[in-house]
Amino acid sequence: MNPHDALTEIATLLERERSSRYKSKAFRAAAEAIDGLTDEQLRDAASLRRRKGVGDSTFAVIQEALAGGVPGYLADLRERAGVQVASRLRGMLRGDLHSHSEWSDGLTSIDLMVAAARALGHEYLALTDHSPRLRVANGLSSERLRTQLGVVAGMSGDGFTLLSGIEVDILDFGALDQEPELLDELDIVVASAHSKLRMERGPMTRRLVKAASSRHVDVLGHVTGRLVEGSRGTRPQSTFDARAVFEACAAHGVAVEINSRPERQDPPDELIAMALEIGCLFSIDSDAHAPGQLSLIDHGAARAERMGVPAERIVTTWPLERLREWTRRPR
């Protein structure tokens, strides 16, 4: 097979299984290093080994691909990936409102995220890098976000739209971590709590209700903050009055995110059922930090279908025009 394609698919599968970021970045770097080389140049082993970005593992993949077979590393990853999560609802999803790039804590450039979204058949993707207080995630200052808006503006076309956005941090008392005037300029605002997740029930409820009642917020992200598996360990869900929070979401037309990352599975099933009963909208999102993670929406779609969430209540099944009408709703 084509060596460049083999390296890229390995990176994508490593990202989907949330392997070490250094592994996936190494394979993407190697793919970039050999981009445009002829087979003859690739067969010059001495020269190839000296090329920056090509290491022992990636060199072996290139040689196996040139020999005409599927590299062993890729075959193992394909086997581990197994049968993809399938659901009727997955085929109805038109886009994704929560993704990150290397501008904050994502692994790759915006253009690679866009290419992956197009490959999945998305009609739209919201780029929602983090806000300034989340320094550990290289959150965007207002100046950097304004610069990013200029980049995003040139990324749409041929039936695909890259939406401007942010995952804005919900501060301790419910305010949002970005200039209100700048939030007004964005297509999508996802609001999430990332700190003080063990806050007492009363203050946490008021914090989330205030955020869900904000005229700027479109989606309430990973509402409980829990972690149920993965390399970061586990973390219990935040304690709050979920009914009060979801009633605020329903009253203000804010979508409750069904976060598709397997380590989050947020909200828990019982809270999805409560939000459904209250009348909330939902947004099935990948929270992707790398191109290969955009396909994690398979998991969110499967959960939503199992919980009986109607497609018409899921904003990411809507065509772009209807989505834009929703984001322009009276606040």
N, C-alpha and C positions, 0 to 999 in steps of 0.2 A: 504494500500500500504506500501511499504518498507519505514520506517521513514527516513533513510539516503537519499533515492532518493527524498522523499518529500521535505526535507530541501534543498537539492541541487537544485531542480527545482525551489523552491521559490527564492533562491538566483539568479538563472539565469534569471528569469522573472523580478525581481527587477532591475537587471543590464540592461536588455534590455530596460525597460522603464525609465532608468536613474534616478532611485529613489536615496534616500540618501545612500551614500556609507556605512554608519554605519549600515544600515538595512541589506544590502546584506552581509556585512562582518560578521554580527552576525549570520546569518543563515549558512554561510559557516563554521564558527567556531563551531557551534553546530553539523553540519554534521561531522566535523573532530573529535569532542569530543566523538561521539557515534560510530564511525567507528569500526567495529569488535565486538561490543557488541551483545550478544544474545537477543532474545525477552524476555527471563526471566529476564535478567539484566535490560532491558529497562522498564520492568513492575515494577521494584523495585523503586517506586516513590521517596522515601526518599533519596535513594542513587543517583538517577538520578538528583534530584534537587541540590545536593551538588556538582555535577560534574562541573568543570570549563568549561565555554563555553555554558552552558545550562541555559537559562533564562525563564521567564514566557511564552513568546510567543512561543519560540521554544519547551518548554516542552509540551505546549498544542498541537502543531503540531505533536509531537512524539506520544502522547496519542491517538489522533484522527486517525493517520495512523495505529497504533497498533490495533485499534478497527475495522479496515478493510475498512474504507471509505477514501474518498479524504478529507484531512483537509480543513476546511472552508477558511482559509487564502489562500491556494493554489487555491481553486475553484474560489475565487474572482479574483486572479491574472490572472488565465486562461481566465476568462470572460472579464477582462479588455484588455487582449492581443488581443482578438478577432481573426478575420481571418488574417493570416499572409499575408504580401505583396507578391504577386506572379507575376512572369513574365517569359516569355520564356528565356530571357537572364540570369536570375538568375540560371537556370539549366545548363548554359554553363560556369559559373565561376568555376575555378579550385583552386583559392587561394585568398590571401589577402596580400598586401604589406605594411600594416600600422597597427601596434598593439603595445601595451605597457604592461609592467609587473610591479610588485612591485619594480623592480630595479630603476624605475623612479617614475612616478605618477600613475601607474596602481594599481589595487586593490589586485591582486593575484600573486601567483608564476608563473614562466614560465611553469611548468609542467601542471598546471590547464588550462592555455591558450592553450597549445598543445592538451590536452585532448578534449577541447571544439572544437577546429579546426578539429580534427579528427572526432568528432561526427557529425559535419556539412558536412562531406564528402570532406573537403579540401585536396588537394594533397600537398599544401605547404602553409606556413605562414611565413611572415617576422616579426621578432621581432625588432621593431624600437623605442627603448626607447630614451628619450630626451638627448640632448647634454649639456655640462657643464654650459653654460651661463644661461640656464633656471633653476636657483636655486630653484624657487618656485615649480618646478616639479622634484626636486632632480635629475637634469641632470647628466649624467655619465661623470666623468673625463676620460681621456685616460686610466688611470690605471684600473678603474672599468670596462670600456668597454672591455679591454683586458681580464680581468678576466671573464666577461660574455661570451666572445667568446669560452672559454673552456667549459662552461656549455652548450651553444648552440650546440656545436659539438657532444654532446652525446644524443641529443633529437630527432634524425631522425630514421626512420626505418619502415618496413612493409608498404611501399607505401606512406609514408608521409615524407616531408622534412621541417625542421625548418631552415629558411634562416637567416643568420646573417645580421644585419642592424642597422640603426640609423635614427631617425628624427632629422636631424641636423638643428640648427637654422641658418637662413640667417642674417648675421650681417648687420650693418647699411649701409655699402657700397658694399654689395653683397658677401663678403667673407663668408666662411663656418666655423662654430664653432667646429672644431675638427682638429686634426693633419692630413695633407694630406696623409701621409704614412699609417695611420690607416684606413682612408676612403678607401684606395686602397685594404685593406684586406677584406672589407665587401661585402656581396652578393648584398645588396640593400641599396641605400642612398635616403631617402626622404628629400627634403629640404623645409623648411617652415619658414615663417616670424611670429614671436610671439610678437615682440615689435615695438614701434614707427609705428603703423599701420596707423596713421593719417599723415604720412610724405607727403610732397607736391608731386604732380604728377610726376614732372621730376625726382627728386631723387629716388622716389619709383620705377619708371619705370627702371631706371639704376640699381637699387639694384636687382630687380627680373630678369632682362635680364642677368646680370652678373652671378647670381646663375644658371639660366637655361642654360648658356653657359659653365658651369664648366664641366670638364672632369669627375668629380666624381658623378654628380647628375643623378639619374635615374627617379625620380618622383618629380614633383613640387606640394607640398602639400597645401591643402585648400588655394588657391591662393589669394582670396580677404580678408580672415580673418574675414568675417562677422559672426554675430550671429543673428538668426531670431526668436528664441524662447528659452525657458528653464530657469533653475534656475539662470543662470549667467546673465540674462537679454538679451537685444539686443545690437548689435553693427553694425554700418554701414560698408559697404565694403570699403577697401582701394581704393584710387584713383590712377590710373596708365594707361599707354597706353597699353591696353590689346592686341592689334594687335601686337605690338612690342614684348611683352613678349611671346605670342604664336608662333610668327614666330621664335623666338630664340629656343623655345621648339622643333618645327618641324625641324629646321636646325640641332639640336644636338641629335635628337631621344629621347628627354625627354618626358615622359608621363605626361599629365595633370591629376591630381587626381580628380575624382568625389568622394568627401567625403560624405559618407553615413549617417553621424550623422544628425538626424532631426533638431538639433539646428543650424547646419551649412548650409546644402543644398548648398554646395560650389563646383564649381562655380555656379552662377545664370544661369538660362536657356539661356539668351542671350549670355553669354560668352561661354557656351558649344557649342552653334550654331556657334559662331565665330571660336573657336578652331577646330571644325569639318570642317568648310569651309577652314581653313588654311592648314589642313592636319595633325593635331596633333594625336599622340597616346594618349590613356587614360588608367587610372588605377582605377578601382572601388574598393575602400578600406573602411573598417569599422572604422578605427581610434579607435579601441576598447581599452578601459582601464579596461575591466573586461571580463570574459568568455562569459557572456550572451550578451555582446555588439557585438561580432563577427557576430551575425545574422543580425545586422543592414545593412549588404550589400544588403539585400532585397530591402531597400529603394533606394540605389544607382543604383541597377540594374533596378528598375522600372523607375527611372528618365532617365537613359541612353536609355532605350527602347523607352520611350515616345519621347525623343529628336532625335530618329533615328540614334543613334551611332552604326555603324556596329560592330559586334562581333569581326571581325578580327582586328579592330583598338584598341581593349581593351586587354592590355597585360595580365590581370588576367584571360582571357579565354585561354591563351596559355598553352600548356604542359610545364613542367619544363625545358626540354631540349631546347625548343625554347626560353623560358624566359632567360635562362642562356646565350644563344647566343646573345640575345639583350643586356644584361648587360655587355657582353664582346666586344661590338661593338667598332670600332675605334673612338677615341675621339679627 
